[in-house]
Each structure stands twice: as structure tokens, then as C-alpha cells.
Amino acid sequence: MARVTLSKKACTVNPLKMSQPIGGALAFMGVSGCMPVLHGSQGCTSFGLVLFVRHFKEAIPLQTTAMNEVATVLGGLENIEQAILNIVKRAKPSVIGICSTGVTETKGDDVDGYLQLVRKRHPELDDLGIVYVSTPDFKDAFQDGFGKTVTKLIQTFVPDEIASRRAPQRVNVLAGCHLTPGDIDELRDIIEAFGLEPTFLPDLSGSLDGHIPEDFTPTTLGGVTKEDIAAMGGAAWTIALGEQMRGAAKALEARAGVPFELFERLTGLGPNDEFVSFLSRISGRPVPLKYRRQRGQLVDAMLDGHFHFGGKKIALGAEPDLLFAIGQWLTEMGAEVTAAVTTTQSPLLERLMTEEVVIGDLEDLENRAVGCDLLITHSHGRQAAERLGVQLYRMGLPMFDRIGAAHETSVGYRGTRDLIFKIGNIFIDQIHEPTPDTWVANEPAGQDGTTLATATDIPLSSAH
């Protein structure tokens, strides 16, 4: 059991945390034909836009209500109304997702009331889905904003009624922000192999997987449609991935009576055994031979890799769900998580196999990572790794100094196997390689001050 502490510093140094509205905007990007909007100043939106562009290396749809000093004091009704009308005219989205920011939350804008007035004034917007999420950036973090947005999407689009008949082959998958588009693709393949039809919410693999569309669109390039979300109430099961999705799964169960199963992580042997066993049970099908073989490959990779992981000291900084998934897996591989820093509260933190989990920043991580063999966090940890003289394995968001971040995969048997290889090879690179200069041991001195001969001093010609 870990002890969870809160950093008490007067200021944040080298932030690990990202804000709620950024997390909410990312969730909206997994909805097809959506235009995410930050209700705040232009600077708030510009920051998020740059962050996502650098990470995904893609065009990112993100708009702003462009609040200035006067609008902030008087209220943002006019700004919200004008933003919606401009977006509808230019982008023609099917959904507009609005996230609040610290500026408008401090003022106390009644955005739900504003939207009722806007719809009353403009009946032509009746078919437009508008979703508002309260995501003040002066509290909570990226993961919280993401989870709140998924919950609000369900509450907005899923009818509040219990389905009379359910499609036994249909399952909902609520994917947390710690999962990459590559992870979602891998999970879709696994679920479909059991004859099931998954609906992912949000589905970043459809919008931020790096594909090139036939025509330019100013909104999201793909993802789950609002019609797909509305039909989630008729599914047989909901699979929630990550503790952050518990609230959304409960909301769907309350509205439509869909039972759910929550998987805290899908990195590691045991969690994936539970996952495929669950899929086999609800589908009535045996586990396909393909995944039995992948399981064997993972077990072999664990056998090969545990020699290199055993006893290694790891410093880990990430959002709670990612921290838990990777931290527990590293412990199972024989490594020791000696430093763990995260961004927000979560019931998972106390269960992490380490002495302390700090809710803090990358300076807190750096101070605790002295003597570690590896630092795992996002790209903002690169300076700390350089100062510590340890290697950095980049994980999480943002990852702006590497390409292919959206396709990194760490879930399933195959994803876990490949993660063992990637990190294990880093440890192998750290092994000292002997050279001719290091083969000769320090020669012990004799009683008369002369050196004693060693095996390496004997000429080959005199050896018998």
C-alpha cells in the first residue's frame, strides 16, 4: 500500500499536470464531425492546440469563444452565441463540444442557461448536438476532464430509457485517456475476434490515427457518431477501461440499464487473462488460437526479460490510470518503482506497489529519482533525465520529440510483449561492455612492493 502525499510547494516547477479542459477537448476529438470549443481566452485554446499538434503531428480542430476582459466581467453569452453560429456556418459540425476554463468558471458563467437561450433564438440549431462540460483548470487534471466529458456525452445523447431488447453481440467500450489510438485499434481487433461488435467512446483511433482523408474537413476526421452514442443503450455490456471511466459506466447503467465490467489496466499477463476470459464468457466462444499463441509469446518474453528487469529502480510520472497500469506491470516484472508522481487523486494510487505516490510535478519526480535506472514520463521529463544521467522512456501525452506517438501500443498480450522488449533493450544497453583496457584487473602488490603475476600476465608460449 502506497502513501499518497500532496506536494506543498509554493509553485509548480516543470509541470507534469495538464488541465481539465485539454482532457475534455481530447475526448471530444474522438467523436465524429465534432468541433471542440474552449470557453475562455484565445491563449487557453492556442496552448491546447499547439500541444495536440506537436503530439499527434496532425491538423487539430479546436476553437475558442475568445473571451476578453470586458466579456469575462459582463458574461459570455454573446461570445458563445457568436462562436456557435460561426462554427456552424463555416465547419457544419454535427456536434459542438464546449469545455469551460478557469477564466469563465471564476466568473461563474451559466453556460447551460446560455445554450437554452441560443437554441430559443436559433431554431435552425435543433439538429445540432451541443454538449457543455464544466472543466475548470484550477482544479483536478487532464484525466478528470476526459472522464467528465465522456460522462456528459452519455447523458446528452443516450436516451433515458431501458431497452426492451438488447443486441447480445454489441458491447460498449469506454476508453480512458491513457489509451492511444494504437491501443484502441489493438483492443478492437481482440474484441471483434470473439464475434462481438464494439462501439468505442471516445474513438480516437478513427480521428487521430494519422490517416489521410480523401477531402479536407474542418471538424474531426472520424470517430464515434452521435447516432452510435445514442444506440449504446441497446448494447449487452459496457467495458470500462481505466478507473476514470467508472463514472461514465455508472451513468450509462443508470440511464439505459447496461451492465458494465471495469478493467483497471490491460498491461500485463493477469489483466489480459481476465479480459479475454470475460470476452469468451459474454460471447460464448473459446479464446481464438491467435491469442492463445500471443499469450505464450508474452510468457516467453517475460521469461527472457525478467533477467534485465529484476532489481531495476524506476521513476514513474504519469496520470493516475497510466501510472497504475505501468507501475503494477513493472513490479510484476521484478523491477522496483522507487519514485512515483501523478497529477490528481484516484482510488488506485494507494494500491500501487511503492512506498509513496506524490501528487506533484516533474521537479518532485526528479528529486526522488536520484539513483534510478530509468525515468518513465512524457517528453517534458527529458531535461530531468539529462540532469540525472539516466535514460528516459517516453510515455503519455505530450510526446512531441518523437514520431509515432499515436501508434504506441502497451495493451493486450502483444502490446505488453513489445513493451517488455522496448524497455528491456534499454536495460541491456546500460550493461557495461568490457574492452581490452578493462579486462586487466587491478594487480595486487606483494610484500616486497612488487606486483604479483596474474593469469593475464603469463605469456601464451609458457602456458601448459
C-alpha positions in Angstrom: 0.0 0.0 0.0 1.4 3.4 -1.0 1.2 6.5 1.0 -0.4 9.3 -1.1 1.0 12.8 -0.4 0.4 16.2 -1.9 3.3 18.4 -2.9 3.1 21.6 -0.7 5.4 23.8 -2.8 4.6 27.4 -3.4 4.8 27.0 -7.2 4.9 24.3 -9.8 8.3 23.7 -11.4 8.4 21.8 -14.8 4.7 20.7 -14.7 3.6 17.1 -15.1 -0.1 18.0 -14.9 -2.2 19.2 -17.8 -5.6 20.9 -17.3 -9.1 19.6 -17.4 -10.3 21.5 -20.5 -7.4 20.0 -22.5 -8.6 16.5 -21.4 -12.2 17.3 -22.3 -11.2 18.6 -25.7 -9.3 15.3 -26.4 -12.4 13.3 -25.6 -14.5 15.4 -28.0 -11.9 14.7 -30.7 -13.0 11.0 -30.6 -16.5 12.0 -31.7 -17.1 12.1 -35.5 -17.9 15.5 -37.0 -17.2 17.3 -33.8 -15.8 20.8 -33.1 -14.3 21.1 -29.6 -14.5 24.6 -28.2 -12.8 26.1 -25.1 -14.9 28.7 -23.4 -12.2 31.1 -22.4 -9.4 33.3 -23.8 -7.7 32.7 -27.1 -4.5 31.9 -25.2 -6.0 28.9 -23.5 -7.1 27.4 -26.8 -3.8 28.2 -28.5 -1.9 26.3 -25.8 -4.0 23.2 -26.2 -3.9 23.4 -30.0 -0.1 23.5 -30.0 0.2 20.7 -27.5 -2.0 18.4 -29.6 -0.4 19.3 -32.9 3.0 18.6 -31.6 2.0 15.2 -30.1 -0.2 13.8 -32.9 1.5 15.6 -35.8 -2.0 16.2 -37.3 -4.4 19.1 -38.0 -6.4 19.6 -34.8 -9.9 21.1 -34.8 -10.1 23.3 -31.8 -12.0 26.6 -31.5 -12.5 29.3 -28.8 -15.1 31.7 -27.6 -12.3 34.4 -27.5 -13.2 35.9 -24.1 -11.6 39.3 -23.4 -11.6 41.3 -20.2 -14.9 43.0 -20.8 -16.7 39.8 -21.9 -15.3 38.0 -18.9 -16.8 40.6 -16.5 -20.1 41.0 -18.2 -20.7 37.4 -19.1 -20.0 35.2 -22.2 -23.5 34.8 -23.7 -22.7 36.8 -26.8 -19.3 35.1 -27.3 -20.8 31.7 -27.0 -23.7 32.5 -29.4 -21.4 34.1 -32.0 -18.9 31.2 -31.7 -21.6 28.6 -32.3 -23.1 30.5 -35.3 -19.7 31.0 -36.9 -18.7 27.3 -36.4 -22.0 26.1 -37.9 -21.6 28.4 -40.9 -18.0 27.6 -41.7 -17.5 24.0 -40.4 -21.0 22.5 -40.4 -20.3 20.1 -37.5 -22.8 17.5 -36.2 -21.6 18.1 -32.6 -20.1 21.1 -30.8 -18.4 20.3 -27.6 -17.8 23.1 -25.2 -15.3 23.0 -22.2 -15.1 25.7 -19.7 -11.8 27.2 -18.5 -10.6 28.8 -15.3 -11.5 32.3 -16.5 -15.2 31.6 -17.1 -15.5 29.3 -14.2 -14.2 32.0 -11.8 -16.7 34.5 -13.3 -19.5 31.8 -12.9 -20.9 31.8 -16.4 -24.2 29.9 -16.6 -23.4 28.2 -19.8 -26.3 25.8 -19.7 -28.6 28.8 -19.4 -26.8 30.5 -22.3 -27.3 27.4 -24.5 -31.0 27.4 -23.8 -31.3 31.0 -24.9 -29.2 30.3 -28.0 -31.4 27.4 -29.0 -34.6 29.5 -28.4 -33.2 32.3 -30.6 -32.0 30.0 -33.4 -34.3 27.1 -34.1 -32.2 26.1 -37.1 -29.8 24.6 -34.5 -32.3 22.0 -33.4 -30.4 19.1 -35.1 -27.0 20.3 -33.8 -25.7 18.4 -30.8 -24.3 20.8 -28.3 -22.5 19.4 -25.2 -21.2 21.5 -22.4 -18.8 20.2 -19.7 -17.7 22.1 -16.6 -13.9 21.7 -16.6 -12.2 24.4 -14.5 -8.5 24.3 -14.9 -7.8 25.5 -11.4 -8.8 22.1 -10.0 -8.4 18.4 -11.0 -6.4 17.4 -14.1 -6.3 16.1 -17.6 -7.8 12.7 -16.7 -10.7 14.2 -14.8 -11.7 16.5 -17.7 -11.6 13.5 -20.1 -13.8 11.4 -17.8 -16.3 14.1 -17.2 -16.7 14.7 -20.9 -17.4 11.1 -21.7 -20.0 11.0 -18.9 -21.6 14.2 -20.3 -21.7 12.7 -23.9 -23.6 9.7 -22.5 -26.0 11.9 -20.5 -26.6 14.1 -23.6 -27.1 11.5 -26.3 -28.1 8.2 -24.8 -32.0 8.1 -24.2 -33.0 7.8 -20.6 -34.9 4.5 -21.0 -34.3 0.8 -20.5 -34.1 -1.1 -23.8 -36.7 -3.8 -24.1 -34.3 -5.9 -26.2 -30.6 -5.9 -26.3 -28.3 -7.0 -29.1 -26.2 -9.8 -27.5 -23.2 -9.2 -29.8 -22.9 -5.5 -29.2 -20.6 -4.1 -26.5 -19.7 -0.5 -25.5 -16.1 0.2 -24.7 -15.4 3.4 -22.7 -11.7 4.1 -23.4 -9.7 6.2 -20.9 -7.3 8.9 -21.9 -4.3 6.7 -21.1 -5.1 4.6 -24.2 -3.5 5.7 -27.5 -5.3 5.3 -30.9 -2.9 2.3 -31.4 -4.2 0.8 -28.1 -7.8 1.2 -29.3 -7.1 -0.5 -32.6 -5.5 -3.4 -30.8 -8.5 -3.8 -28.5 -10.9 -3.6 -31.3 -9.2 -6.5 -33.1 -9.3 -8.6 -29.9 -13.0 -7.9 -29.2 -14.0 -8.5 -32.8 -12.2 -11.8 -32.8 -14.8 -13.1 -30.4 -17.6 -12.1 -32.8 -18.6 -9.0 -30.8 -19.3 -5.6 -32.2 -17.6 -2.9 -30.1 -18.6 0.8 -30.0 -15.7 2.8 -28.6 -16.4 6.1 -26.8 -14.4 8.1 -27.5 -12.8 6.6 -30.6 -9.5 8.3 -31.1 -8.4 5.6 -33.5 -10.9 6.9 -36.0 -9.9 10.5 -35.8 -6.3 10.8 -34.6 -4.6 7.6 -36.0 -2.7 9.6 -38.7 -4.8 8.6 -41.7 -5.1 10.9 -44.7 -8.7 11.7 -45.6 -9.9 12.0 -49.2 -11.3 15.5 -48.6 -10.4 18.2 -46.1 -12.8 18.6 -43.2 -12.6 21.3 -40.6 -14.1 19.0 -37.9 -12.8 15.7 -36.5 -11.8 13.2 -39.3 -13.7 10.3 -37.8 -14.6 8.6 -34.5 -17.9 7.5 -33.0 -21.0 9.3 -34.3 -23.7 10.8 -32.1 -26.1 8.2 -33.5 -23.7 5.5 -32.4 -23.6 7.0 -28.9 -27.4 7.1 -28.8 -27.5 3.4 -29.7 -25.2 2.4 -26.8 -28.2 1.9 -24.6 -29.1 -1.2 -26.6 -25.8 -3.0 -26.0 -25.5 -6.1 -23.9 -22.4 -5.0 -21.9 -20.2 -2.0 -21.3 -16.5 -2.5 -20.9 -14.9 0.4 -18.9 -11.1 0.8 -19.4 -9.5 2.7 -16.5 -10.8 3.9 -13.2 -11.5 7.3 -14.8 -14.3 5.6 -16.8 -16.2 4.3 -13.8 -18.4 7.4 -13.6 -19.3 7.2 -17.3 -20.1 3.4 -17.0 -22.4 4.1 -14.0 -24.1 6.9 -15.9 -24.8 4.6 -18.8 -26.1 1.9 -16.5 -28.4 4.3 -14.7 -29.8 5.7 -18.0 -30.2 2.5 -20.0 -29.6 -0.4 -17.6 -26.5 -1.6 -19.4 -24.3 -3.7 -17.0 -20.6 -2.9 -17.0 -17.3 -4.5 -16.2 -14.3 -2.3 -15.3 -10.7 -3.2 -16.1 -8.3 -1.1 -14.3 -5.4 -2.0 -16.7 -4.7 -4.1 -19.7 -0.9 -4.1 -19.5 0.4 -7.4 -18.0 -0.4 -11.1 -18.2 -3.0 -11.4 -15.4 -5.2 -8.4 -16.5 -5.3 -9.7 -20.1 -6.2 -13.2 -19.0 -9.2 -11.7 -17.1 -10.1 -9.6 -20.2 -10.1 -12.4 -22.7 -11.9 -14.7 -20.2 -14.6 -12.1 -19.9 -14.9 -11.8 -23.7 -15.1 -15.5 -24.0 -17.8 -15.7 -21.4 -20.1 -13.0 -22.8 -19.6 -14.1 -26.4 -19.9 -17.9 -25.7 -16.9 -18.5 -27.8 -13.5 -20.1 -26.9 -10.4 -17.9 -26.9 -9.1 -17.8 -30.5 -5.9 -19.7 -31.2 -4.2 -16.4 -32.3 -4.5 -15.0 -28.8 -3.5 -18.3 -27.1 -0.3 -18.1 -29.2 0.2 -14.4 -28.3 -0.2 -15.3 -24.6 2.6 -17.9 -25.0 4.8 -15.3 -26.6 4.2 -12.9 -23.7 5.1 -15.6 -21.2 8.3 -16.3 -23.1 9.0 -12.5 -23.3 8.5 -12.3 -19.5 11.0 -15.1 -19.0 13.5 -13.5 -21.3 13.0 -10.1 -19.9 12.9 -10.7 -16.1 16.7 -11.1 -16.0 17.0 -7.5 -17.2 14.1 -6.0 -15.2 14.9 -7.7 -11.9 16.1 -5.2 -9.2 15.9 -2.2 -11.5 14.8 1.1 -9.9 12.2 3.0 -11.9 11.0 6.6 -11.5 7.5 7.0 -13.0 5.4 10.1 -13.7 2.0 9.9 -15.3 -1.7 10.4 -15.0 -3.2 8.0 -12.3 -4.5 5.3 -14.6 -1.3 5.1 -16.7 0.8 5.3 -13.5 -1.1 2.3 -12.1 -1.0 0.3 -15.3 2.7 0.6 -15.9 3.7 0.7 -12.2 2.0 -2.6 -11.4 3.3 -4.2 -14.5 6.9 -3.1 -13.7 6.6 -4.6 -10.3 5.3 -7.9 -11.7 8.4 -7.9 -13.9 10.7 -7.7 -10.9 11.5 -4.0 -11.1 11.0 -1.6 -8.2 9.1 1.7 -8.5 11.1 3.9 -6.2 9.6 7.2 -7.3 6.0 7.8 -8.4 4.5 11.2 -9.2 1.0 11.8 -10.6 -1.4 14.7 -11.3 -4.7 14.1 -9.4 -6.4 11.9 -6.8 -7.5 8.4 -7.7 -8.5 5.4 -5.6 -5.9 3.4 -7.4 -2.9 5.3 -6.0 -2.9 3.7 -2.6 -2.7 0.3 -4.2 0.4 1.0 -6.2 3.3 -1.2 -5.1 5.6 1.5 -3.9 6.2 3.4 -0.6 4.9 6.8 -1.7 2.9 8.4 -4.5 3.2 12.2 -4.8 0.6 14.4 -6.4 3.1 17.0 -7.8 5.3 18.0 -10.7 8.4 16.8 -12.5 10.7 18.5 -10.0 9.2 16.3 -7.3 9.9 13.3 -9.6 13.5 14.4 -10.3 14.3 14.9 -6.6 13.1 11.4 -5.9 14.6 9.7 -8.9 18.3 10.1 -7.9 19.9 6.7 -8.3 17.2 5.3 -10.5 18.0 3.2 -13.6 15.2 4.6 -15.8 12.8 7.5 -15.9 9.4 7.0 -17.5 7.2 10.0 -18.2 6.2 12.3 -21.1 8.6 14.4 -23.2 8.8 17.2 -20.6 10.9 14.8 -18.5 13.8 14.9 -20.9 15.7 17.7 -19.0 15.3 15.9 -15.7 16.6 12.7 -17.3 19.6 14.5 -18.7 20.5 16.1 -15.3 20.1 12.8 -13.6 22.2 11.0 -16.2 19.5 8.3 -16.7 17.7 7.3 -19.8 14.1 8.5 -20.5 11.4 6.2 -21.8 8.7 8.5 -23.1 5.1 7.5 -22.3 1.9 9.5 -22.1 1.0 12.9 -23.5 2.6 15.0 -24.8 5.3 13.2 -26.7 6.5 15.9 -29.1 10.1 14.9 -29.7 9.3 11.5 -31.2 7.1 10.4 -34.2 4.5 7.7 -34.0 3.2 8.6 -30.5 -0.4 7.8 -31.6 0.6 4.3 -32.6 2.4 3.3 -29.4 0.7 0.1 -28.0 1.0 -1.2 -24.5 -2.2 -3.2 -24.1 -3.1 -6.8 -24.8 -0.7 -9.7 -24.9 1.1 -8.3 -28.0 1.3 -4.7 -26.6 2.7 -6.0 -23.3 5.2 -8.2 -25.0 6.5 -5.4 -27.2 6.8 -3.1 -24.1 9.0 -5.7 -22.4 11.3 -5.7 -25.5 11.5 -1.9 -25.7 12.3 -1.3 -22.0 14.3 -4.5 -21.7 16.6 -3.4 -24.5 17.2 -0.1 -22.7 18.4 -2.0 -19.7 20.6 -4.2 -22.0 22.2 -1.0 -23.4 23.1 0.0 -19.9 25.2 -3.1 -19.3 28.9 -2.4 -19.2 30.7 -3.9 -22.2 34.2 -5.0 -21.5 37.1 -3.6 -23.5 40.8 -4.6 -23.7 41.5 -1.8 -21.2 39.0 -3.1 -18.6 39.9 -6.8 -18.9 43.1 -6.5 -16.7 42.2 -6.5 -13.0 44.0 -4.3 -10.5 47.2 -6.1 -9.8 47.7 -6.9 -6.0 51.1 -5.8 -4.6 53.5 -8.4 -3.0 55.2 -8.0 0.4 58.3 -6.5 -1.3 56.2 -4.0 -3.2 56.4 -5.9 -6.5 53.2 -6.8 -8.2 52.0 -10.4 -8.3 51.6 -12.1 -11.7 48.0 -12.7 -12.8 46.7 -15.1 -15.4 46.7 -12.4 -18.0 50.4 -11.7 -17.4 51.6 -15.2 -18.4 52.8 -15.4 -22.0 50.8 -17.8 -24.1 54.1 -19.6 -25.1 54.7 -20.6 -21.4 51.3 -21.7 -20.7 50.9 -25.5 -20.2 
